[in-house]
Amino acid sequence: MASTLAVSVAKPVASPPVAVSAISPQRRLLPPCRGVRAAALLLRSERSRGALVVRAAQGQETSIQVPDVTKSTWQSLVVESELPVLVEFWASWCGPCKIIDPVIGKLSKEYEGKLNCYKLNTDENPDIATQFGIRSIPTMMIFKNGEKKDTVIGAVPESTLVSSIDKYVKR
């Protein structure tokens, strides 16, 4: 004897989104978040992460973007520059490059009008990287009058870069 099974499928009912904190105030795992300002308040209690995290959560700019130099702009931006030039050789996949990037941005602001700072992506401009013997990134090179004067390799402290820059730039 064969039996039949009847299945009825109900249409899903659209319901408005419900905030997690509204489901059960007793079982709330996370505090309610009301946008960026509330997230910044949460981060203030995490003092070990530093003020930059709080500023980032509040939407303030934390680092200065350093302009790119490429094979096509190398001559005009680096070789023909009247000011000394700091070039950071980097790649998008490089962790230490990401660490040193905000330091380069800060120095470009501090030495504004006395030093030009640029970034050269070694993956996109291998000819220039090869020309200057770049074998490790990040590598920062200082050029003056179109000639390479100094090289700093690795994610070094800001003071190391400042001492190299100060040899060629007067504050």
N, CA and C atoms as an extended XYZ file, in Angstrom:
513
Properties=species:S:1:pos:R:3:atomname:S:1:resname:S:1:resid:I:1 pbc="F F F"
N         0.828       -1.162        0.000 N   MET     1
C         0.000        0.000        0.000 CA  MET     1
C         0.880        1.235        0.000 C   MET     1
N         0.631        2.106       -0.886 N   ALA     2
C         1.437        3.313       -1.032 CA  ALA     2
C         0.809        4.427       -0.230 C   ALA     2
N         1.670        5.195        0.447 N   SER     3
C         1.170        6.347        1.204 CA  SER     3
C         1.664        7.624        0.553 C   SER     3
N         0.884        8.654        0.683 N   THR     4
C         1.237        9.950        0.099 CA  THR     4
C         1.544       10.939        1.206 C   THR     4
N         2.499       11.738        0.913 N   LEU     5
C         2.898       12.782        1.868 CA  LEU     5
C         2.629       14.121        1.224 C   LEU     5
N         1.836       14.902        1.872 N   ALA     6
C         1.521       16.229        1.347 CA  ALA     6
C         2.380       17.260        2.057 C   ALA     6
N         3.068       18.080        1.283 N   VAL     7
C         3.930       19.123        1.849 CA  VAL     7
C         3.420       20.462        1.364 C   VAL     7
N         3.267       21.376        2.281 N   SER     8
C         2.860       22.702        1.857 CA  SER     8
C         4.006       23.662        2.125 C   SER     8
N         4.315       24.486        1.167 N   VAL     9
C         5.411       25.442        1.273 CA  VAL     9
C         4.814       26.828        1.417 C   VAL     9
N         5.183       27.490        2.510 N   ALA    10
C         4.686       28.848        2.743 CA  ALA    10
C         5.652       29.850        2.154 C   ALA    10
N         5.123       30.949        1.671 N   LYS    11
C         5.967       32.026        1.159 CA  LYS    11
C         6.634       32.727        2.329 C   LYS    11
N         7.902       33.105        2.167 N   PRO    12
C         8.555       33.838        3.250 CA  PRO    12
C         7.909       35.206        3.422 C   PRO    12
N         7.766       35.591        4.646 N   VAL    13
C         7.160       36.876        4.961 CA  VAL    13
C         8.265       37.885        5.187 C   VAL    13
N         8.203       38.994        4.491 N   ALA    14
C         9.218       40.039        4.662 CA  ALA    14
C         8.963       40.751        5.978 C   ALA    14
N        10.001       40.849        6.767 N   SER    15
C         9.864       41.564        8.033 CA  SER    15
C        10.972       42.604        8.117 C   SER    15
N        10.729       43.680        8.849 N   PRO    16
C        11.756       44.707        8.957 CA  PRO    16
C        12.960       44.177        9.723 C   PRO    16
N        14.158       44.694        9.400 N   PRO    17
C        15.347       44.232       10.117 CA  PRO    17
C        15.232       44.577       11.600 C   PRO    17
N        15.711       43.682       12.418 N   VAL    18
C        15.644       43.861       13.860 CA  VAL    18
C        17.055       44.015       14.392 C   VAL    18
N        17.286       45.020       15.214 N   ALA    19
C        18.600       45.215       15.823 CA  ALA    19
C        18.853       44.113       16.827 C   ALA    19
N        20.087       43.685       16.945 N   VAL    20
C        20.447       42.611       17.858 CA  VAL    20
C        20.063       42.958       19.288 C   VAL    20
N        20.280       44.195       19.697 N   SER    21
C        19.994       44.580       21.073 CA  SER    21
C        18.494       44.606       21.356 C   SER    21
N        17.647       44.649       20.306 N   ALA    22
C        16.205       44.697       20.516 CA  ALA    22
C        15.615       43.313       20.727 C   ALA    22
N        16.344       42.273       20.368 N   ILE    23
C        15.816       40.925       20.501 CA  ILE    23
C        15.629       40.556       21.975 C   ILE    23
N        16.662       40.678       22.729 N   SER    24
C        16.575       40.340       24.146 CA  SER    24
C        17.616       41.154       24.909 C   SER    24
N        17.181       42.179       25.624 N   PRO    25
C        18.142       43.013       26.333 CA  PRO    25
C        18.968       42.233       27.354 C   PRO    25
N        18.435       41.151       27.878 N   GLN    26
C        19.176       40.369       28.870 CA  GLN    26
C        20.296       39.560       28.220 C   GLN    26
N        20.126       39.184       26.948 N   ARG    27
C        21.100       38.329       26.289 CA  ARG    27
C        21.949       39.096       25.301 C   ARG    27
N        22.060       40.394       25.444 N   ARG    28
C        22.802       41.233       24.511 CA  ARG    28
C        24.293       40.905       24.607 C   ARG    28
N        24.900       40.536       23.494 N   LEU    29
C        26.322       40.219       23.465 CA  LEU    29
C        27.161       41.449       23.163 C   LEU    29
N        26.657       42.296       22.319 N   LEU    30
C        27.378       43.500       21.941 CA  LEU    30
C        26.554       44.723       22.298 C   LEU    30
N        27.197       45.807       22.671 N   PRO    31
C        26.434       47.024       22.931 CA  PRO    31
C        25.841       47.547       21.633 C   PRO    31
N        24.706       48.237       21.719 N   PRO    32
C        24.126       48.765       20.485 CA  PRO    32
C        25.066       49.776       19.850 C   PRO    32
N        25.163       49.738       18.541 N   CYS    33
C        26.038       50.650       17.812 CA  CYS    33
C        25.178       51.619       17.022 C   CYS    33
N        25.403       52.870       17.207 N   ARG    34
C        24.626       53.884       16.501 CA  ARG    34
C        25.525       54.674       15.559 C   ARG    34
N        26.348       53.993       14.814 N   GLY    35
C        27.198       54.668       13.838 CA  GLY    35
C        28.629       54.796       14.307 C   GLY    35
N        29.378       55.591       13.593 N   VAL    36
C        30.814       55.734       13.832 CA  VAL    36
C        31.107       56.320       15.204 C   VAL    36
N        30.323       57.285       15.636 N   ARG    37
C        30.586       57.929       16.917 CA  ARG    37
C        30.493       56.923       18.063 C   ARG    37
N        29.522       56.020       17.998 N   ALA    38
C        29.396       55.004       19.039 CA  ALA    38
C        30.578       54.044       18.982 C   ALA    38
N        31.024       53.687       17.787 N   ALA    39
C        32.179       52.805       17.661 CA  ALA    39
C        33.421       53.466       18.230 C   ALA    39
N        33.572       54.762       18.043 N   ALA    40
C        34.723       55.473       18.583 CA  ALA    40
C        34.698       55.452       20.109 C   ALA    40
N        33.514       55.538       20.696 N   LEU    41
C        33.417       55.477       22.144 CA  LEU    41
C        33.865       54.123       22.667 C   LEU    41
N        33.552       53.072       21.914 N   LEU    42
C        33.990       51.749       22.315 CA  LEU    42
C        35.510       51.633       22.251 C   LEU    42
N        36.108       52.222       21.249 N   LEU    43
C        37.552       52.108       21.073 CA  LEU    43
C        38.331       52.932       22.091 C   LEU    43
N        37.723       53.951       22.648 N   ARG    44
C        38.442       54.761       23.628 CA  ARG    44
C        38.893       53.945       24.820 C   ARG    44
N        38.152       52.906       25.157 N   SER    45
C        38.528       52.093       26.303 CA  SER    45
C        39.725       51.202       25.990 C   SER    45
N        40.037       51.024       24.731 N   GLU    46
C        41.180       50.215       24.345 CA  GLU    46
C        42.418       51.094       24.223 C   GLU    46
N        42.938       51.551       25.316 N   ARG    47
C        44.070       52.479       25.337 CA  ARG    47
C        45.328       51.879       24.719 C   ARG    47
N        45.480       50.572       24.775 N   SER    48
C        46.700       49.954       24.271 CA  SER    48
C        46.846       50.087       22.756 C   SER    48
N        45.754       50.330       22.069 N   ARG    49
C        45.831       50.447       20.611 CA  ARG    49
C        46.222       51.835       20.153 C   ARG    49
N        46.176       52.815       20.989 N   GLY    50
C        46.651       54.139       20.647 CA  GLY    50
C        45.592       55.047       20.062 C   GLY    50
N        45.939       56.292       19.989 N   ALA    51
C        45.008       57.327       19.561 CA  ALA    51
C        44.666       57.229       18.081 C   ALA    51
N        45.543       56.651       17.256 N   LEU    52
C        45.258       56.576       15.824 CA  LEU    52
C        44.023       55.739       15.543 C   LEU    52
N        43.779       54.704       16.355 N   VAL    53
C        42.599       53.867       16.159 CA  VAL    53
C        41.351       54.677       16.413 C   VAL    53
N        41.368       55.482       17.463 N   VAL    54
C        40.211       56.316       17.786 CA  VAL    54
C        39.980       57.335       16.689 C   VAL    54
N        41.040       57.971       16.226 N   ARG    55
C        40.876       58.963       15.164 CA  ARG    55
C        40.343       58.310       13.896 C   ARG    55
N        40.804       57.116       13.578 N   ALA    56
C        40.326       56.427       12.386 CA  ALA    56
C        38.846       56.101       12.525 C   ALA    56
N        38.420       55.705       13.710 N   ALA    57
C        37.012       55.380       13.923 CA  ALA    57
C        36.144       56.623       13.841 C   ALA    57
N        36.691       57.768       14.193 N   GLN    58
C        35.925       58.999       14.141 CA  GLN    58
C        35.920       59.605       12.746 C   GLN    58
N        36.641       59.002       11.807 N   GLY    59
C        36.623       59.463       10.434 CA  GLY    59
C        37.669       60.513       10.121 C   GLY    59
N        38.599       60.769       11.031 N   GLN    60
C        39.639       61.745       10.749 CA  GLN    60
C        40.757       61.064        9.973 C   GLN    60
N        41.416       61.833        9.138 N   GLU    61
C        42.506       61.293        8.335 CA  GLU    61
C        43.706       61.034        9.232 C   GLU    61
N        44.293       59.838        9.129 N   THR    62
C        45.403       59.488        9.998 CA  THR    62
C        46.743       59.475        9.275 C   THR    62
N        46.736       59.349        7.967 N   SER    63
C        48.009       59.348        7.261 CA  SER    63
C        47.905       60.179        5.990 C   SER    63
N        49.039       60.674        5.559 N   ILE    64
C        49.109       61.518        4.372 CA  ILE    64
C        49.509       60.632        3.202 C   ILE    64
N        48.786       60.733        2.107 N   GLN    65
C        49.078       59.935        0.927 CA  GLN    65
C        50.269       60.529        0.182 C   GLN    65
N        51.248       59.693       -0.086 N   VAL    66
C        52.443       60.097       -0.832 CA  VAL    66
C        52.181       59.815       -2.309 C   VAL    66
N        52.440       60.796       -3.189 N   PRO    67
C        52.167       60.574       -4.621 CA  PRO    67
C        53.089       59.521       -5.230 C   PRO    67
N        52.588       58.899       -6.285 N   ASP    68
C        53.356       57.873       -6.995 CA  ASP    68
C        54.266       58.502       -8.035 C   ASP    68
N        55.376       57.830       -8.274 N   VAL    69
C        56.244       58.156       -9.390 CA  VAL    69
C        56.309       56.890      -10.244 C   VAL    69
N        56.337       57.061      -11.549 N   THR    70
C        56.373       55.919      -12.466 CA  THR    70
C        57.529       56.100      -13.441 C   THR    70
N        57.680       55.121      -14.317 N   LYS    71
C        58.725       55.204      -15.332 CA  LYS    71
C        58.556       56.458      -16.190 C   LYS    71
N        57.299       56.801      -16.498 N   SER    72
C        57.057       57.954      -17.367 CA  SER    72
C        57.248       59.295      -16.651 C   SER    72
N        57.127       59.328      -15.323 N   THR    73
C        57.290       60.594      -14.591 CA  THR    73
C        58.618       60.690      -13.846 C   THR    73
N        59.423       59.644      -13.895 N   TRP    74
C        60.686       59.600      -13.150 CA  TRP    74
C        61.601       60.784      -13.491 C   TRP    74
N        61.788       61.027      -14.769 N   GLN    75
C        62.694       62.093      -15.216 CA  GLN    75
C        62.271       63.452      -14.660 C   GLN    75
N        61.010       63.798      -14.808 N   SER    76
C        60.559       65.133      -14.384 CA  SER    76
C        60.447       65.266      -12.870 C   SER    76
N        60.018       64.215      -12.174 N   LEU    77
C        59.804       64.326      -10.728 CA  LEU    77
C        61.053       64.087       -9.888 C   LEU    77
N        61.940       63.214      -10.348 N   VAL    78
C        63.114       62.857       -9.546 CA  VAL    78
C        64.397       63.467      -10.106 C   VAL    78
N        64.699       63.174      -11.347 N   VAL    79
C        65.978       63.600      -11.930 CA  VAL    79
C        66.057       65.116      -12.062 C   VAL    79
N        64.989       65.757      -12.511 N   GLU    80
C        65.014       67.201      -12.751 CA  GLU    80
C        64.527       68.030      -11.563 C   GLU    80
N        64.297       67.409      -10.436 N   SER    81
C        63.798       68.131       -9.266 CA  SER    81
C        64.862       69.062       -8.695 C   SER    81
N        64.444       70.278       -8.359 N   GLU    82
C        65.361       71.236       -7.728 CA  GLU    82
C        65.554       70.920       -6.251 C   GLU    82
N        64.590       70.238       -5.646 N   LEU    83
C        64.683       69.841       -4.243 CA  LEU    83
C        65.196       68.414       -4.141 C   LEU    83
N        65.784       68.047       -3.009 N   PRO    84
C        66.097       66.630       -2.801 CA  PRO    84
C        64.804       65.811       -2.841 C   PRO    84
N        64.938       64.535       -3.216 N   VAL    85
C        63.770       63.674       -3.374 CA  VAL    85
C        63.983       62.382       -2.587 C   VAL    85
N        62.955       61.991       -1.834 N   LEU    86
C        62.940       60.701       -1.158 CA  LEU    86
C        61.975       59.809       -1.932 C   LEU    86
N        62.463       58.659       -2.395 N   VAL    87
C        61.623       57.712       -3.122 CA  VAL    87
C        61.537       56.432       -2.314 C   VAL    87
N        60.307       56.008       -2.039 N   GLU    88
C        60.082       54.729       -1.371 CA  GLU    88
C        59.762       53.687       -2.436 C   GLU    88
N        60.583       52.657       -2.539 N   PHE    89
C        60.332       51.537       -3.441 CA  PHE    89
C        59.512       50.524       -2.645 C   PHE    89
N        58.325       50.168       -3.162 N   TRP    90
C        57.395       49.352       -2.402 CA  TRP    90
C        56.600       48.446       -3.328 C   TRP    90
N        55.772       47.579       -2.718 N   ALA    91
C        54.816       46.744       -3.461 CA  ALA    91
C        53.572       46.577       -2.592 C   ALA    91
N        52.445       46.359       -3.233 N   SER    92
C        51.173       46.284       -2.512 CA  SER    92
C        51.082       45.082       -1.575 C   SER    92
N        51.811       44.012       -1.849 N   TRP    93
C        51.762       42.798       -1.042 CA  TRP    93
C        52.746       42.823        0.128 C   TRP    93
N        53.544       43.870        0.243 N   CYS    94
C        54.636       43.929        1.214 CA  CYS    94
C        54.149       44.472        2.564 C   CYS    94
N        54.195       43.641        3.598 N   GLY    95
C        53.783       44.053        4.939 CA  GLY    95
C        54.617       45.184        5.508 C   GLY    95
N        55.962       45.079        5.509 N   PRO    96
C        56.791       46.178        6.020 CA  PRO    96
C        56.583       47.494        5.264 C   PRO    96
N        56.220       47.411        3.986 N   CYS    97
C        55.932       48.630        3.210 CA  CYS    97
C        54.716       49.340        3.786 C   CYS    97
N        53.723       48.572        4.213 N   LYS    98
C        52.527       49.146        4.805 CA  LYS    98
C        52.838       49.787        6.158 C   LYS    98
N        53.818       49.256        6.847 N   ILE    99
C        54.209       49.811        8.140 CA  ILE    99
C        54.923       51.151        7.956 C   ILE    99
N        55.803       51.244        6.975 N   ILE   100
C        56.615       52.454        6.783 CA  ILE   100
C        55.844       53.552        6.039 C   ILE   100
N        54.777       53.198        5.345 N   ASP   101
C        54.027       54.163        4.541 CA  ASP   101
C        53.555       55.386        5.337 C   ASP   101
N        52.943       55.233        6.530 N   PRO   102
C        52.530       56.427        7.279 CA  PRO   102
C        53.705       57.288        7.727 C   PRO   102
N        54.850       56.667        7.961 N   VAL   103
C        56.051       57.419        8.360 CA  VAL   103
C        56.513       58.295        7.203 C   VAL   103
N        56.514       57.746        6.002 N   ILE   104
C        56.899       58.519        4.812 CA  ILE   104
C        55.917       59.675        4.618 C   ILE   104
N        54.631       59.415        4.812 N   GLY   105
C        53.623       60.469        4.697 CA  GLY   105
C        53.851       61.587        5.698 C   GLY   105
N        54.165       61.226        6.925 N   LYS   106
C        54.428       62.222        7.971 CA  LYS   106
C        55.662       63.053        7.630 C   LYS   106
N        56.709       62.385        7.157 N   LEU   107
C        57.936       63.109        6.797 CA  LEU   107
C        57.703       64.029        5.598 C   LEU   107
N        56.861       63.601        4.657 N   SER   108
C        56.581       64.469        3.503 CA  SER   108
C        55.902       65.753        3.953 C   SER   108
N        55.092       65.669        4.984 N   LYS   109
C        54.426       66.862        5.526 CA  LYS   109
C        55.430       67.725        6.300 C   LYS   109
N        56.289       67.099        7.107 N   GLU   110
C        57.266       67.838        7.916 CA  GLU   110
C        58.298       68.558        7.052 C   GLU   110
N        58.685       67.936        5.939 N   TYR   111
C        59.714       68.516        5.071 CA  TYR   111
C        59.117       69.199        3.842 C   TYR   111
N        57.845       69.542        3.909 N   GLU   112
C        57.172       70.163        2.773 CA  GLU   112
C        57.905       71.438        2.349 C   GLU   112
N        58.192       71.549        1.055 N   GLY   113
C        58.908       72.704        0.526 CA  GLY   113
C        60.420       72.547        0.572 C   GLY   113
N        60.902       71.496        1.248 N   LYS   114
C        62.346       71.248        1.347 CA  LYS   114
C        62.743       69.888        0.781 C   LYS   114
N        61.762       68.989        0.670 N   LEU   115
C        62.001       67.635        0.198 CA  LEU   115
C        60.740       67.136       -0.488 C   LEU   115
N        60.902       66.518       -1.645 N   ASN   116
C        59.772       65.886       -2.318 CA  ASN   116
C        59.798       64.395       -2.015 C   ASN   116
N        58.652       63.831       -1.676 N   CYS   117
C        58.545       62.403       -1.374 CA  CYS   117
C        57.622       61.731       -2.378 C   CYS   117
N        58.061       60.570       -2.875 N   TYR   118
C        57.280       59.799       -3.829 CA  TYR   118
C        57.378       58.323       -3.503 C   TYR   118
N        56.422       57.547       -4.036 N   LYS   119
C        56.425       56.092       -3.915 CA  LYS   119
C        56.526       55.497       -5.312 C   LYS   119
N        57.342       54.453       -5.449 N   LEU   120
C        57.457       53.759       -6.726 CA  LEU   120
C        57.104       52.295       -6.506 C   LEU   120
N        56.037       51.830       -7.165 N   ASN   121
C        55.616       50.447       -7.059 CA  ASN   121
C        56.553       49.591       -7.916 C   ASN   121
N        57.315       48.706       -7.263 N   THR   122
C        58.329       47.919       -7.972 CA  THR   122
C        57.711       46.873       -8.894 C   THR   122
N        56.480       46.435       -8.603 N   ASP   123
C        55.815       45.476       -9.486 CA  ASP   123
C        55.379       46.127      -10.791 C   ASP   123
N        54.994       47.401      -10.719 N   GLU   124
C        54.528       48.110      -11.905 CA  GLU   124
C        55.652       48.812      -12.661 C   GLU   124
N        56.803       48.997      -12.005 N   ASN   125
C        57.943       49.702      -12.622 CA  ASN   125
C        59.235       48.915      -12.390 C   ASN   125
N        59.315       47.696      -12.908 N   PRO   126
C        60.503       46.873      -12.639 CA  PRO   126
C        61.791       47.434      -13.256 C   PRO   126
N        61.678       48.199      -14.331 N   ASP   127
C        62.878       48.747      -14.985 CA  ASP   127
C        63.647       49.667      -14.046 C   ASP   127
N        62.930       50.549      -13.361 N   ILE   128
C        63.604       51.490      -12.462 CA  ILE   128
C        64.133       50.754      -11.235 C   ILE   128
N        63.361       49.805      -10.725 N   ALA   129
C        63.818       49.018       -9.577 CA  ALA   129
C        65.107       48.269       -9.919 C   ALA   129
N        65.176       47.715      -11.093 N   THR   130
C        66.384       47.004      -11.539 CA  THR   130
C        67.543       47.978      -11.741 C   THR   130
N        67.255       49.128      -12.314 N   GLN   131
C        68.286       50.145      -12.560 CA  GLN   131
C        68.997       50.534      -11.267 C   GLN   131
N        68.259       50.604      -10.148 N   PHE   132
C        68.859       51.004       -8.873 CA  PHE   132
C        69.164       49.826       -7.964 C   PHE   132
N        69.086       48.614       -8.510 N   GLY   133
C        69.491       47.423       -7.760 CA  GLY   133
C        68.607       47.125       -6.555 C   GLY   133
N        67.324       47.376       -6.660 N   ILE   134
C        66.415       47.103       -5.548 CA  ILE   134
C        66.233       45.600       -5.429 C   ILE   134
N        66.672       45.047       -4.302 N   ARG   135
C        66.557       43.608       -4.063 CA  ARG   135
C        65.706       43.321       -2.842 C   ARG   135
N        65.366       44.366       -2.108 N   SER   136
C        64.581       44.209       -0.896 CA  SER   136
C        63.691       45.437       -0.742 C   SER   136
N        62.444       45.210       -0.326 N   ILE   137
C        61.551       46.349       -0.121 CA  ILE   137
C        60.983       46.282        1.289 C   ILE   137
N        60.664       47.389        1.879 N   PRO   138
C        60.785       48.737        1.346 CA  PRO   138
C        62.234       49.203        1.319 C   PRO   138
N        62.563       49.957        0.294 N   THR   139
C        63.853       50.634        0.197 CA  THR   139
C        63.571       52.100       -0.060 C   THR   139
N        64.174       52.960        0.744 N   MET   140
C        64.025       54.402        0.558 CA  MET   140
C        65.346       54.947        0.037 C   MET   140
N        65.285       55.720       -1.035 N   MET   141
C        66.486       56.336       -1.610 CA  MET   141
C        66.310       57.839       -1.630 C   MET   141
N        67.395       58.518       -1.331 N   ILE   142
C        67.396       59.977       -1.384 CA  ILE   142
C        68.202       60.395       -2.604 C   ILE   142
N        67.604       61.251       -3.424 N   PHE   143
C        68.242       61.768       -4.630 CA  PHE   143
C        68.417       63.276       -4.475 C   PHE   143
N        69.555       63.758       -4.926 N   LYS   144
C        69.795       65.197       -4.953 CA  LYS   144
C        70.468       65.519       -6.270 C   LYS   144
N        69.932       66.519       -6.977 N   ASN   145
C        70.414       66.885       -8.310 CA  ASN   145
C        70.405       65.685       -9.257 C   ASN   145
N        69.397       64.820       -9.093 N   GLY   146
C        69.243       63.664       -9.967 CA  GLY   146
C        70.142       62.490       -9.646 C   GLY   146
N        71.011       62.608       -8.637 N   GLU   147
C        71.931       61.527       -8.284 CA  GLU   147
C        71.509       60.860       -6.988 C   GLU   147
N        71.670       59.541       -6.948 N   LYS   148
C        71.371       58.802       -5.726 CA  LYS   148
C        72.427       59.146       -4.680 C   LYS   148
N        71.962       59.579       -3.500 N   LYS   149
C        72.880       59.986       -2.438 CA  LYS   149
C        72.902       59.012       -1.267 C   LYS   149
N        71.745       58.452       -0.901 N   ASP   150
C        71.677       57.601        0.283 CA  ASP   150
C        70.578       56.559        0.104 C   ASP   150
N        70.716       55.430        0.794 N   THR   151
C        69.744       54.348        0.743 CA  THR   151
C        69.474       53.841        2.144 C   THR   151
N        68.200       53.626        2.461 N   VAL   152
C        67.794       53.018        3.731 CA  VAL   152
C        66.885       51.844        3.372 C   VAL   152
N        67.221       50.666        3.888 N   ILE   153
C        66.475       49.456        3.548 CA  ILE   153
C        65.699       48.965        4.765 C   ILE   153
N        64.431       48.650        4.553 N   GLY   154
C        63.604       48.052        5.594 CA  GLY   154
C        62.686       49.046        6.278 C   GLY   154
N        61.790       48.504        7.092 N   ALA   155
C        60.855       49.322        7.865 CA  ALA   155
C        61.581       49.812        9.110 C   ALA   155
N        62.325       50.873        8.945 N   VAL   156
C        63.173       51.412       10.012 CA  VAL   156
C        62.413       52.454       10.831 C   VAL   156
N        62.905       52.777       12.019 N   PRO   157
C        62.266       53.844       12.800 CA  PRO   157
C        62.366       55.193       12.088 C   PRO   157
N        61.447       56.067       12.419 N   GLU   158
C        61.415       57.406       11.822 CA  GLU   158
C        62.739       58.135       12.023 C   GLU   158
N        63.348       57.972       13.182 N   SER   159
C        64.607       58.671       13.484 CA  SER   159
C        65.720       58.287       12.512 C   SER   159
N        65.718       57.046       12.045 N   THR   160
C        66.725       56.606       11.071 CA  THR   160
C        66.546       57.346        9.755 C   THR   160
N        65.315       57.478        9.309 N   LEU   161
C        65.052       58.213        8.069 CA  LEU   161
C        65.378       59.693        8.229 C   LEU   161
N        65.024       60.263        9.374 N   VAL   162
C        65.288       61.691        9.619 CA  VAL   162
C        66.788       61.963        9.575 C   VAL   162
N        67.590       61.103       10.172 N   SER   163
C        69.043       61.336       10.158 CA  SER   163
C        69.607       61.248        8.742 C   SER   163
N        69.059       60.360        7.910 N   SER   164
C        69.508       60.286        6.513 CA  SER   164
C        69.062       61.513        5.724 C   SER   164
N        67.830       61.942        5.940 N   ILE   165
C        67.295       63.109        5.222 CA  ILE   165
C        68.048       64.370        5.622 C   ILE   165
N        68.328       64.509        6.910 N   ASP   166
C        68.978       65.731        7.412 CA  ASP   166
C        70.382       65.941        6.849 C   ASP   166
N        71.008       64.911        6.298 N   LYS   167
C        72.317       65.079        5.661 CA  LYS   167
C        72.209       65.943        4.395 C   LYS   167
N        71.009       65.919        3.779 N   TYR   168
C        70.834       66.584        2.486 CA  TYR   168
C        69.825       67.712        2.492 C   TYR   168
N        69.108       67.844        3.609 N   VAL   169
C        68.057       68.862        3.708 CA  VAL   169
C        68.263       69.643        5.006 C   VAL   169
N        68.184       70.952        4.901 N   LYS   170
C        68.271       71.777        6.107 CA  LYS   170
C        66.861       72.112        6.556 C   LYS   170
N        66.611       71.897        7.833 N   ARG   171
C        65.254       72.161        8.370 CA  ARG   171
C        64.977       73.614        8.459 C   ARG   171
